[in-house]
């Protein structure tokens, strides 16, 4: 079992100063918005349009596995289509044990629902936040699991625990030194250089705590001979930085990066497979959040 960190005692740990609630909300918003940037800058020609048979073959090639980590680009609708196809394929073959979601908080699940539950009932069970995660995009994959009688589990760190995570310096020890520095640099770049340097470590701790929360949920859902599928952003499935770092060592996991555009000659992400889909129009997410010059 992984060595889950506990909240440090205030008497033994130096807690860094936390931003005011308004600042925290601001940086949380920026974190969500520009977190897409690392996933979406691939203005290359269209590649193969995926087909269900292709996804089936690619999924089978990764078996056997206890957990299949699908790292998506959040604004690539075709990636959510792949989620559904993988879930349906594993369910039909009787291999699907559970579906874990970045898109819902840990502690929320559909275990008590029937296979004919309505979409509204499923959303209520998961505490679905449609403003952050459009149901039209993720609902089909979720409902495919529910209809197959497979539990869907929220896996993300609850929002109420984020401030504690920011202050928990023990989270810094949950990644090897080089990986921690790499994760901090991703946080820095993902915020377009706008995040005060004093907040790099606290925001990195949130990312690590989220990965730990997802790993813990997967571990709780694991069943012998079955596959737990995690749906999350591509950064969370990176073997060197993300969820795989916190899974039990005996758990056999396979990580897939879904990429909107061609696979580069060298990939920065450490994964078992890269599944490419047609490229999306280039978008500069940092331009959307950087301060505009004042007209004179």
Secondary structure, DSSP 4 states (H G I P E B T S, - for coil): ------PPPTTTS-PPPPPPHHHHHHHHHHHHHHTTHHHH---PPP-PPP-HHHHHHHHHHT-S-SEEEEEE-TT-HHHHHHHHHHHHHHHHTT-EEEEEEEEEETT-B-TTS-TT--HHHHHHHHT--TTTS-HHHHHHHHHHHHHTT-EEEEEEPPGGGHHHHHH-GGGGGGS-HHHHHHHHHHHHHHTTT-S-GGGHHHHHHHHHHHHHHHHHHHHHH--TT-EEEEEEEGGGG-TTTSGGGGS-TTS-EEEEEEEESPPPSS-SS--SEEEEEPPPPP--HHHHHSPPPPP-
